[in-house]
């Protein structure tokens, strides 16, 4: 028999050590009441996953819901910067208290626990995965309608830990137009299917650049493949996001909450309808 990978959800063997997926779930902090959890995933880095996470949380918050972001991208955290959150998170006997954005989005990230936001996190996979679980079980999130989990790219330790340990209600997959990235999207989608996690929709980021003079949409990174990829996986919810200097400037200034992207409403509507 081949060596066990420890991933029971994707294994057909009925061995004595088998555990079903729900046996890996951890309890949230006793003072937390998180109703829905949405994972934001990508097959590779650099496609704007953290941007999409920030925008979804911010725009859902503007719809009147209490939202939160669990930044599971431990070695590449960028959520606090996008929201202009600085300083360290505090802790009480009831758990770690997440920081809040200007508009009230709760955020927990490793950058809120280190002395300097530029300090590197040089940890091995199991330690990183355990930290993600602590962000869920040891943080006093309070009442949260929608928690968005910004996951690291790929299909490694942390995404597997999130899928097995946290009751994720669905995922949003982020890609960009290149063929290579479309192929990598398939890996993220297939992993979600293996773990029985519903796929809410697909976001193609950096899909086009709109000319400021004539309004023509220039497909800088190649022709859009979002419809093709969505059809391949029978996904009826998808959208395209532009390359926009105003969005980049807002992230750099810590003012992502001042930006709304209408194209994301189709994803938010799907999340809201459950």
C-alpha positions as CSV (number, residue, x, y, z in Angstrom):
1,X,0.0,0.0,0.0
2,X,1.3,3.5,-0.8
3,X,2.3,5.9,1.9
4,X,-0.7,7.7,3.5
5,X,-1.0,11.4,2.6
6,X,-3.3,12.1,5.6
7,X,-5.9,13.5,3.3
8,X,-8.9,11.2,4.0
9,X,-11.3,13.3,2.1
10,X,-9.6,12.5,-1.2
11,X,-8.8,8.8,-0.4
12,X,-11.0,5.8,-1.1
13,X,-9.2,3.5,1.2
14,X,-11.2,2.2,4.2
15,X,-8.2,1.8,6.6
16,X,-8.5,1.7,10.4
17,X,-7.0,5.2,10.7
18,X,-9.6,6.8,8.4
19,X,-11.2,10.0,9.6
20,X,-14.1,11.8,7.8
21,X,-13.7,15.5,7.0
22,X,-15.9,16.8,9.7
23,X,-13.8,15.0,12.4
24,X,-11.0,17.5,11.6
25,X,-13.1,20.6,12.3
26,X,-12.0,22.8,15.1
27,X,-14.3,24.9,17.3
28,X,-14.5,28.6,16.9
29,X,-13.8,30.8,19.9
30,X,-16.6,30.5,22.4
31,X,-17.3,34.3,22.2
32,X,-17.5,34.1,18.4
33,X,-20.6,33.7,16.3
34,X,-19.4,33.4,12.6
35,X,-22.4,32.6,10.4
36,X,-20.9,32.1,6.9
37,X,-17.3,31.5,5.8
38,X,-16.1,32.2,2.3
39,X,-12.6,31.2,1.1
40,X,-10.9,33.2,-1.6
41,X,-8.4,31.0,-3.5
42,X,-6.1,31.0,-6.4
43,X,-3.9,28.4,-8.1
44,X,-0.9,30.8,-8.2
45,X,0.3,34.0,-6.7
46,X,0.1,37.5,-8.1
47,X,-3.5,37.3,-9.5
48,X,-5.1,39.7,-7.0
49,X,-6.6,37.3,-4.5
50,X,-6.1,39.6,-1.6
51,X,-7.6,42.5,-3.5
52,X,-10.7,40.5,-4.3
53,X,-10.9,39.4,-0.6
54,X,-10.7,43.0,0.6
55,X,-13.3,44.3,-1.9
56,X,-15.8,41.5,-1.2
57,X,-15.5,42.1,2.6
58,X,-15.7,45.9,2.2
59,X,-18.7,45.8,-0.3
60,X,-20.6,43.2,1.8
61,X,-20.1,45.4,4.8
62,X,-21.6,48.3,2.9
63,X,-24.7,46.1,2.3
64,X,-25.3,46.2,6.1
65,X,-23.6,43.0,7.1
66,X,-20.9,42.6,9.7
67,X,-17.9,41.2,7.9
68,X,-14.4,40.0,8.8
69,X,-11.3,38.9,7.0
70,X,-9.1,36.0,8.3
71,X,-5.8,36.5,6.6
72,X,-4.5,33.0,6.1
73,X,-1.7,34.1,3.8
74,X,0.8,34.0,6.7
75,X,4.0,34.5,4.7
76,X,2.5,37.1,2.4
77,X,0.0,39.2,4.4
78,X,-1.3,42.3,2.7
79,X,-4.8,42.8,4.1
80,X,-3.9,45.3,6.9
81,X,-2.1,47.6,4.4
82,X,-5.1,47.6,2.0
83,X,-7.3,48.8,4.9
84,X,-4.8,51.2,6.5
85,X,-4.7,49.1,9.7
86,X,-1.5,49.6,11.7
87,X,-0.3,48.6,15.2
88,X,-0.7,45.3,17.0
89,X,-3.8,43.4,17.9
90,X,-4.7,43.1,21.6
91,X,-5.7,40.2,23.6
92,X,-8.0,39.7,26.6
93,X,-9.0,36.6,28.6
94,X,-11.8,36.1,26.0
95,X,-9.3,35.8,23.2
96,X,-7.3,37.9,20.7
97,X,-9.3,40.9,19.5
98,X,-9.3,41.5,15.8
99,X,-8.4,45.0,14.5
100,X,-11.1,47.0,12.7
101,X,-11.0,49.0,9.5
102,X,-12.4,52.6,9.3
103,X,-15.8,51.2,8.2
104,X,-15.8,48.3,10.8
105,X,-14.5,45.3,8.9
106,X,-12.8,43.0,11.4
107,X,-9.3,41.8,10.4
108,X,-6.8,39.3,11.8
109,X,-3.5,38.9,10.1
110,X,0.0,37.9,11.2
111,X,1.1,41.5,10.4
112,X,-1.0,42.6,13.4
113,X,1.1,40.3,15.7
114,X,4.7,41.0,14.7
115,X,6.7,43.9,15.9
116,X,7.3,45.4,12.4
117,X,5.1,44.8,9.4
118,X,8.2,44.1,7.3
119,X,9.4,41.3,9.6
120,X,9.5,38.0,7.5
121,X,7.7,35.0,8.8
122,X,10.2,32.2,8.3
123,X,8.2,29.2,9.5
124,X,7.7,25.6,8.2
125,X,4.3,24.5,6.8
126,X,2.9,22.8,10.0
127,X,3.6,25.9,12.1
128,X,1.9,28.1,9.5
129,X,-1.1,25.8,9.3
130,X,-1.5,25.8,13.1
131,X,-1.4,29.6,13.2
132,X,-4.3,29.7,10.7
133,X,-6.3,27.4,13.0
134,X,-5.5,29.6,16.0
135,X,-6.8,32.6,14.0
136,X,-10.2,30.9,13.9
137,X,-10.2,29.2,17.4
138,X,-8.4,31.8,19.6
139,X,-9.7,35.1,18.1
140,X,-12.8,36.6,19.6
141,X,-14.5,37.6,16.4
142,X,-17.9,38.4,18.0
143,X,-20.9,38.4,15.8
144,X,-19.9,38.0,12.1
145,X,-22.3,37.6,9.2
146,X,-19.7,36.8,6.6
147,X,-16.0,35.9,7.2
148,X,-13.8,36.0,4.1
149,X,-10.6,33.9,4.3
150,X,-7.7,35.1,2.2
151,X,-5.8,31.9,1.5
152,X,-2.3,31.6,0.2
153,X,-1.9,30.5,-3.5
154,X,-1.7,26.9,-4.5
155,X,-3.0,23.6,-3.1
156,X,-0.6,23.0,-0.2
157,X,-0.7,22.8,3.6
158,X,-2.7,25.9,4.4
159,X,-5.5,25.5,1.9
160,X,-5.9,21.9,3.0
161,X,-5.9,22.9,6.6
162,X,-8.6,25.6,6.0
163,X,-10.8,23.2,4.1
164,X,-10.4,20.4,6.7
165,X,-10.4,22.5,9.9
166,X,-12.8,25.4,9.3
167,X,-16.4,25.0,8.1
168,X,-16.0,26.8,4.8
169,X,-19.4,27.4,3.1
170,X,-18.0,28.1,-0.3
171,X,-15.0,29.5,-2.3
172,X,-14.4,32.2,-4.8
173,X,-11.6,31.4,-7.3
174,X,-9.5,34.2,-8.6
175,X,-7.5,34.0,-11.9
176,X,-6.0,36.2,-14.6
177,X,-6.4,35.8,-18.4
178,X,-3.2,33.9,-19.3
179,X,-3.6,30.3,-20.4
180,X,-1.1,29.0,-17.8
181,X,-3.2,30.6,-15.1
182,X,-6.4,29.1,-16.5
183,X,-4.7,25.7,-16.3
184,X,-3.7,26.4,-12.7
185,X,-7.3,27.5,-11.9
186,X,-8.3,23.9,-12.6
187,X,-6.1,22.7,-9.8
188,X,-7.8,25.0,-7.3
189,X,-11.2,24.0,-8.6
190,X,-10.4,20.3,-8.5
191,X,-9.1,20.6,-5.0
192,X,-12.3,22.2,-3.8
193,X,-14.3,19.4,-5.5
194,X,-12.2,16.8,-3.8
195,X,-12.9,18.5,-0.4
196,X,-16.6,18.9,-1.2
197,X,-16.5,22.7,-0.9
198,X,-19.0,24.5,-3.2
199,X,-17.6,26.9,-5.7
200,X,-19.5,30.2,-5.6
201,X,-17.9,31.8,-8.7
202,X,-14.9,32.8,-10.7
203,X,-13.3,36.2,-10.8
204,X,-10.9,37.0,-13.7
205,X,-8.7,39.9,-12.4
206,X,-6.6,42.2,-14.6
207,X,-8.9,41.2,-17.5
208,X,-8.6,44.4,-19.4
209,X,-7.4,48.0,-19.3
210,X,-9.9,50.7,-20.3
211,X,-8.4,53.5,-22.4
212,X,-9.0,56.8,-20.6
213,X,-9.5,58.6,-23.9
214,X,-11.7,56.4,-26.1
215,X,-13.0,53.9,-23.5
216,X,-11.9,50.9,-25.5
217,X,-11.1,47.8,-23.5
218,X,-7.5,46.6,-24.1
219,X,-6.8,42.9,-23.2
220,X,-3.3,43.5,-22.0
221,X,-2.7,39.9,-20.8
222,X,-4.5,38.2,-23.7
223,X,-8.0,37.4,-24.5
224,X,-10.4,36.7,-21.6
225,X,-10.9,33.0,-20.8
226,X,-13.3,33.4,-17.9
227,X,-16.4,32.2,-19.8
228,X,-14.5,29.3,-21.2
229,X,-13.1,28.2,-17.8
230,X,-16.5,28.7,-16.1
231,X,-18.1,26.5,-18.8
232,X,-15.5,23.8,-18.3
233,X,-16.5,23.6,-14.6
234,X,-20.2,24.3,-15.0
235,X,-19.9,27.6,-13.1
236,X,-22.7,30.0,-13.9
237,X,-21.4,32.9,-11.8
238,X,-18.3,34.7,-13.0
239,X,-17.0,38.2,-13.6
240,X,-14.1,40.3,-15.0
241,X,-12.2,43.0,-13.1
242,X,-10.2,45.7,-14.9
243,X,-6.7,46.9,-14.4
244,X,-7.3,50.3,-12.8
245,X,-4.7,52.7,-11.4
246,X,-7.3,54.0,-8.9
247,X,-7.7,50.6,-7.3
248,X,-3.9,50.2,-7.0
249,X,-3.6,53.7,-5.5
250,X,-6.3,53.0,-3.0
251,X,-4.6,49.8,-1.8
252,X,-1.3,51.6,-1.4
253,X,-2.9,54.4,0.6
254,X,-4.8,52.0,2.8
255,X,-8.1,53.2,1.5
256,X,-9.6,50.2,-0.3
257,X,-12.9,50.9,1.4
258,X,-13.3,54.0,-0.8
259,X,-13.5,51.9,-3.9
260,X,-16.4,49.8,-5.2
261,X,-16.3,47.5,-8.2
262,X,-19.7,46.9,-9.7
263,X,-18.5,43.8,-11.4
264,X,-18.2,42.1,-8.0
265,X,-21.9,42.5,-7.2
266,X,-22.7,39.3,-9.1
267,X,-20.4,37.4,-6.7
268,X,-21.9,39.2,-3.7
269,X,-25.4,38.4,-4.8
270,X,-24.6,34.7,-5.0
271,X,-23.0,34.7,-1.6
272,X,-25.9,36.7,-0.1
273,X,-28.5,34.3,-1.6
274,X,-26.6,31.3,-0.1
